[in-house]
Amino acid sequence: MEVPGFADHLQRLSQVADTDLVAHGTTSDAETIKDTAVAQPLIVGAGLGTLAALLDGAAVPAGAALAGHSVGEITAAAAAGVLSEDDAMGFVTERGRGMARAAAVTPTGMAAILGGAEDEVLATLESHGLTPANRNGAGQIVAAGTLEELAALQEAPPAKARVIPLQVAGAFHTEHMAPAVEALRTHAAALTTHDPQVTLLSNKDGAAVARGGEFLDRLVAQVAGPVRWDAAMQTMLDLGVTGLIELCPAGTLVGLAKRGMRGVASVAVKTPDDLDKARDLIREHAGDTTGTSQGS
């Protein structure tokens, strides 16, 4: 099933990002897509294209709460009106390239830790010199650091926890990404922002941010700062969110929500066939707060 206008939309975003998002989304191999300079624009482009297809010309519902996990925050910023689509794509292109350069300095990586007592997991990471780069809730924390530190974690994991290495290009959301921050801050200084038109949550602490300039500053700093998705989920619950839609590429955040936001209806938009399910969810929860998210 082909969504009318989706390919054309992605082609236009490709021109802004100076990379062929259509090819990367259909024919590029896993090694190519693993390159964060490719993956990040592709994730945001896919999210923006999916959102446009979902809304089909309509505005984001006034009662929506928007959030994005890591690079997905850029999609959320564009969806909320903080950044234009072109500025969002330019920003993520600069972000991806800067983080790729930073990742090339030292061999680093990330690993998911599933289970275990949170205090024990955090203490174990500290003992190995690792950073809890993503605190995702639902019993999942992602550690990041050098390959040697991650190997030590594999040898001596937290009690009652599993350690799963992730196929990523570096230790994102840690001090290892600091070199990317200054270049991104310079790029961001030339952008025009607007205050969000709907509730927009930040990865830094899960808080709703009312000023566009502040949200952009947080986007820049977040490159080298941890993602608190656990806090974002709690804020959505506090706001009374009753339905959650995860934009393409989707599945991870809905999986977390099923464990951390029990009772909240959800749809992961993975294929065009999921668009009608997502529209039904919007209609059914129109009088409530509906969360829209995108992961990285």
C-alpha positions in Angstrom: 0.0 0.0 0.0 1.5 3.4 -1.0 0.4 6.5 0.8 -0.3 9.3 -1.7 2.2 12.1 -1.4 4.5 10.3 1.1 7.3 9.7 -1.3 7.2 13.3 -2.7 7.2 14.6 0.9 10.3 12.5 1.7 12.0 13.6 -1.5 11.5 17.3 -0.5 12.9 16.6 3.0 15.8 14.8 1.3 16.8 18.0 -0.5 17.0 19.9 2.8 18.9 17.1 4.5 21.2 16.6 1.5 20.7 12.9 1.7 18.4 10.4 -0.2 15.9 9.5 2.5 13.8 7.5 0.1 16.7 5.2 -0.8 17.8 4.9 2.8 14.3 4.0 3.9 13.9 1.4 1.2 17.1 -0.1 -0.2 20.1 0.9 2.0 21.7 -1.9 4.0 21.8 -2.1 7.8 25.4 -0.9 7.9 24.6 2.3 6.0 21.6 3.1 8.2 23.6 2.4 11.3 25.6 5.6 10.5 24.1 8.1 12.8 24.5 10.9 10.2 22.1 8.8 8.0 19.9 7.4 10.7 18.9 10.6 12.4 17.6 12.5 9.3 15.9 9.3 8.2 14.1 8.9 11.6 12.9 12.5 11.6 11.9 12.5 8.0 9.9 9.3 8.5 8.2 10.8 11.5 7.3 14.0 9.7 6.0 12.1 6.7 4.0 9.8 8.9 2.4 12.7 10.8 1.4 14.4 7.6 -0.2 11.2 6.3 -1.9 10.7 9.6 -3.4 14.2 9.8 -4.1 14.5 6.1 -4.2 18.3 6.2 -5.7 18.7 9.6 -3.9 20.3 12.6 -2.5 18.4 15.5 -5.5 18.0 17.9 -5.6 20.8 20.5 -5.6 18.4 23.4 -2.5 16.5 22.2 0.6 16.1 24.2 3.7 15.7 22.1 7.0 14.0 23.1 9.9 12.4 21.3 12.6 10.0 22.5 16.1 11.3 21.7 16.1 12.4 18.1 12.4 12.0 18.0 12.2 15.3 20.0 13.0 17.1 16.8 10.0 15.6 15.1 7.9 16.6 18.1 9.2 20.2 18.0 8.2 20.5 14.3 4.8 18.9 15.0 4.2 21.4 17.8 5.1 24.3 15.6 8.4 25.2 17.4 10.4 24.6 14.2 9.4 24.6 10.6 9.9 21.2 8.8 12.9 22.6 6.9 14.5 23.9 10.0 13.9 20.6 11.8 15.6 18.7 9.0 18.5 21.1 8.8 18.9 20.8 12.6 18.8 17.0 12.6 21.3 16.9 9.7 23.7 19.0 11.7 23.1 17.0 14.8 23.7 13.7 13.1 26.9 14.8 11.4 28.2 16.3 14.6 27.4 13.2 16.7 29.0 11.0 14.0 32.2 13.0 14.3 32.1 12.9 18.1 31.5 9.1 18.0 34.6 8.6 15.8 36.9 10.0 18.4 36.7 7.1 20.8 35.2 3.6 20.3 32.0 3.8 22.4 28.6 2.2 22.4 25.4 1.5 24.4 23.7 -1.5 26.0 20.2 -2.0 27.3 19.8 -3.3 30.9 16.5 -5.1 31.5 15.3 -5.8 35.0 17.1 -5.5 38.3 16.5 -2.9 41.0 16.9 0.6 39.7 19.2 1.7 42.5 21.4 -1.3 42.0 21.5 -0.8 38.3 22.5 2.8 38.6 25.2 1.9 41.3 26.6 -0.8 39.0 26.8 1.6 36.1 28.6 4.2 38.2 31.1 1.5 39.4 31.9 0.8 35.7 32.2 4.4 34.7 29.1 4.2 32.5 26.3 6.7 32.1 22.6 5.9 32.3 22.0 7.6 29.0 18.3 6.6 28.6 16.1 6.0 31.6 13.2 4.5 29.8 11.0 3.3 32.6 9.3 -0.1 32.6 12.4 -1.7 34.0 14.8 -0.5 31.2 17.9 1.6 31.5 20.4 2.1 28.6 24.0 2.4 29.6 26.6 4.2 27.5 30.4 4.5 27.5 33.5 3.1 26.1 33.6 -0.4 24.7 35.9 -1.5 27.6 33.4 -0.2 30.1 30.6 -2.0 28.4 32.6 -5.2 28.3 33.1 -4.9 32.0 29.4 -4.5 32.5 28.8 -7.7 30.5 31.2 -9.5 32.8 29.7 -8.1 36.0 26.1 -7.1 35.4 23.6 -5.9 38.0 21.8 -8.6 40.0 18.8 -10.1 38.3 19.3 -8.0 35.1 20.1 -8.8 31.5 22.6 -6.7 29.4 21.8 -6.5 25.7 24.4 -4.7 23.4 22.7 -2.2 21.0 23.7 -1.7 17.4 24.5 2.0 17.6 27.4 4.1 16.5 28.4 5.7 19.8 27.7 6.6 23.4 24.9 9.1 22.7 23.6 11.4 25.5 26.9 11.3 27.4 30.0 13.5 27.7 31.4 11.7 24.7 29.0 13.8 22.6 30.1 17.1 24.0 32.1 18.1 20.8 28.8 18.0 18.9 27.1 20.5 21.2 28.9 23.7 20.4 28.5 23.3 16.6 24.8 22.5 17.0 24.4 25.5 19.3 25.9 27.8 16.6 23.5 26.3 14.0 20.5 26.7 16.3 21.3 30.4 17.0 20.3 31.2 13.4 16.9 29.4 13.6 13.5 31.1 14.2 11.4 29.4 16.9 7.7 29.8 17.9 6.1 28.8 21.1 4.5 25.3 20.9 0.8 25.2 19.8 0.1 22.2 22.0 1.6 20.6 25.1 5.3 19.7 24.3 7.3 17.6 26.7 11.1 17.6 27.2 13.4 14.6 27.5 15.5 16.4 30.1 12.9 16.0 32.9 9.6 15.2 31.3 8.3 18.7 31.9 6.0 20.6 29.5 8.0 23.5 27.9 5.9 26.6 27.0 8.6 28.6 25.2 10.0 27.7 21.8 13.4 29.2 22.4 13.8 27.2 25.6 12.8 24.0 23.9 15.4 24.5 21.2 18.1 25.2 23.9 17.1 21.9 25.5 17.3 20.1 22.1 20.9 21.3 21.8 22.0 20.3 25.3 20.2 17.0 25.1 22.8 15.6 22.7 25.1 15.2 25.6 22.5 14.8 28.4 20.5 11.7 29.5 17.0 11.0 28.1 14.4 10.7 30.9 11.6 8.9 29.1 10.4 7.5 32.4 9.7 11.1 33.5 7.9 11.9 30.1 5.6 8.9 30.6 4.8 9.9 34.1 4.0 13.4 32.9 1.7 12.0 30.2 -0.1 10.0 32.9 -0.4 13.1 35.1 -1.9 15.0 32.2 -4.6 12.3 31.9 -3.4 10.9 28.5 -5.7 8.1 27.5 -4.3 7.2 24.1 -0.8 7.1 22.6 0.3 7.1 19.0 3.9 6.3 18.1 5.0 7.6 14.7 7.2 5.6 12.3 9.7 4.1 12.9 7.5 2.7 15.7 7.1 0.0 18.2 9.7 0.6 21.0 7.8 3.4 22.8 4.5 1.6 22.6 6.2 -1.4 24.1 7.5 0.7 27.0 4.0 2.3 27.4 2.3 -1.1 27.7 4.4 -1.7 30.8 4.8 1.8 32.1 1.4 3.4 31.1 -1.0 0.5 31.8 -4.5 1.1 30.6 -3.5 3.7 28.0 -4.6 2.7 24.5 -1.9 2.7 21.9 -1.1 2.4 18.2 2.4 2.0 16.7 2.3 3.3 13.1 4.6 0.9 11.4 3.0 0.6 8.0 0.3 2.4 6.1 -2.2 -0.1 7.3 -1.8 1.3 10.8 -2.9 4.8 9.8 -6.6 4.1 10.1 -6.1 2.5 13.5 -4.3 5.7 14.6 -7.1 7.9 13.2 -9.7 5.8 15.0 -7.7 6.3 18.3 -7.7 10.1 17.8 -11.5 10.1 17.2 -12.2 7.9 20.2 -10.0 10.0 22.5 -10.7 13.4 21.1 -12.2 14.6 24.3 -9.2 13.4 26.3 -5.5 14.1 26.1 -3.8 12.1 23.3 -0.1 11.5 23.4 1.9 11.4 20.1 5.5 10.3 20.3 8.5 9.2 18.2 11.5 7.2 19.2 15.0 7.0 18.1 
